[in-house]
Amino acid sequence: MNTIFMNTIFRKGLNCQMESKKISLSDMYSAIEEVLATGRSFELPITGTSMNPLLKAGRDRVEIIKTDDFGIGDIIFYRRDNGQFVLHRIVGEDKDGFLLCGDNQEDIEHGIRKEQIIGVVVRINRKGKIIDRHNPSYIKKVNFWVKNIDRRHMALVLMRKLIR
């Protein structure tokens, strides 16, 4: 697996130390495109809460590849017209493009065009445990969540109360 990690190694004497640095996706975008164009993947840490409960900041990372093999239920990494980078799930498609929604959201974003899609999540790295997007257990959970998008409000309210 050819993956980019956004870490820098510093040498201090004989000791090697790994130090993470925050780099904006805008600054990394040309490197990401180059890596994906060569058929390799890159790993992205999760930030934000829009994909909770499946993906959590500080716990999960996702491996992304460039492919045309994606559809309803897949998580895509895309760039909005305003330049913002987003990681959301495809929940449908219409004449204007893809319909996307974060797992922790209720509002559906319409009209995401194929050329806005940078890549597709193929694996989730949860503290070293790898979850493949073709894993049957994962697919069952995704199908349930996508098929019940109209009931999502009640489920999210209940989950938020249970977490507190």
Secondary structure as GFF3:
##gff-version 3
##sequence-region A 1 164
A	DSSP	beta_strand	7	12	.	.	.	ID=ss1
A	DSSP	beta_strand	15	20	.	.	.	ID=ss2
A	DSSP	alpha_helix	25	37	.	.	.	ID=ss3
A	DSSP	beta_strand	42	45	.	.	.	ID=ss4
A	DSSP	beta_strand	60	65	.	.	.	ID=ss5
A	DSSP	beta_strand	75	79	.	.	.	ID=ss6
A	DSSP	beta_strand	85	94	.	.	.	ID=ss7
A	DSSP	beta_strand	97	101	.	.	.	ID=ss8
A	DSSP	beta_strand	109	112	.	.	.	ID=ss9
A	DSSP	three_ten_helix	114	116	.	.	.	ID=ss10
A	DSSP	beta_strand	117	126	.	.	.	ID=ss11
A	DSSP	beta_strand	129	132	.	.	.	ID=ss12
A	DSSP	alpha_helix	136	147	.	.	.	ID=ss13
A	DSSP	three_ten_helix	149	151	.	.	.	ID=ss14
A	DSSP	alpha_helix	152	163	.	.	.	ID=ss15
###
